[in-house]
């Protein structure tokens, strides 16, 4: 059987090696993994955008469960990640997004948006 792969949009987006759909809009951001030259690596993380107040950077909150062996139960934990948001994604607060690790772009930003699930 042939596997379904998502084709990049006709906006001149390059293939980043993942099964994610390229954004419909085009941008000239050099740190965009689809329209710039930024390589991505590592794990794909999913979360919710909780702040868009910084210039081209969003705060993504991720919730996960951690097992406590002593009590044989799970606890709910959250992590916050600062991620670069290219303008072609048009991210708003509350959007479900996928982020991926890249080289450090600033002191605290080492992730970049790769998918906006709205």
N, C-alpha and C positions, 0 to 999 in steps of 0.2 A: 504494500500500500504506500502511496505517496503521502508524505506529511504535508499539512497545510502550513505554509510560511506566509507571513504578512509582508507585502511588498512595500518598499518605501514610497512615500507620496511623491508626486511629480514636481515637487518644489526644489529639486536638486539636492535632496537629503541623501546622505551617505549611509551605508549599511554599518551598524555598530556591532553586528555579530549576535544580536539577541532577537527573540521572537516578540518584538514590541512594534507597534505601529508608529511610524514617523509622524510628527505634527503636520497639520495641513498648511499652516502659515509658514512663511519663510522669515529668516532673520539673518542679521549680519554679525551675530555674537561670536567672537572667536572661542569662547568657552562652551559653546553648544556642541553636544556630542554628534548631532545630525548635520549641522550647517557649518561648524567650525572644525578645528583639528584636535579636539580634546579626546584622548583615549580613555575608556572606562575599564574597570577591572573589579574583581571581588564579587561579593554577594549583592543580590537585588533585594532591597528592603521596601516594605509597603507601610504606609502610614497616612495620617491626616494632616493637612496644612493648618497650623494654628495661628500663624502670624505672617503677614506679607509687608510689614512696615519698613524693612530694609530695602535698599536699592539692589534689585536683581538677586535677592537672597530670601529664602523662606525658611521658617522653622517647621520641621516635620516631627510630629509626635507619634511614637510607635508603642503599641501595647503588646505585652507578651506574658506568658505564664512561666513561672520558675518552680521547680519541684523542691520541696523541703523534706529531706529523708527522715528527720527526727519525728515530724508530725504526720508523715505520709500524705501530704496534701500539697496543693499548688497555691502559689500566691501570685497576684496580679502585679506586674511591674510596668513602668513606662520609661521610655528613653526619648530624649529630644536630639534631633540632628539638624545642623545648619546645612542647607543645600543651595547650590546655585540654581536659579530658575531662569532659563533663557526666555527672552520675550516671546518666542514662537508658541509657548505653552499657554500663555494668558491665565496664570494661576490665580485663584481666589481663595479666601479663607473657607475651610470646610471641605475642600476638594480631597478626594482620595488619590494619592500619587504613589509612584514607584521611584525610588532613588537608587543610585549606584555609586560605588566608591570611584574616585578619580585621584589624580595627584592633588596635593594641597594647593588650593587657589588663594587662600589667605590664612591667617593664623588659626581660625576655627572652622573654615569651610573646606571639607574634603569629600563632599558628595555633590552629585549633580542630578537634576530631574531627568528621567528618561521616559516617563509616561504619566499622563494626566487622565485619570478615569472619570473625572467630574463627579 
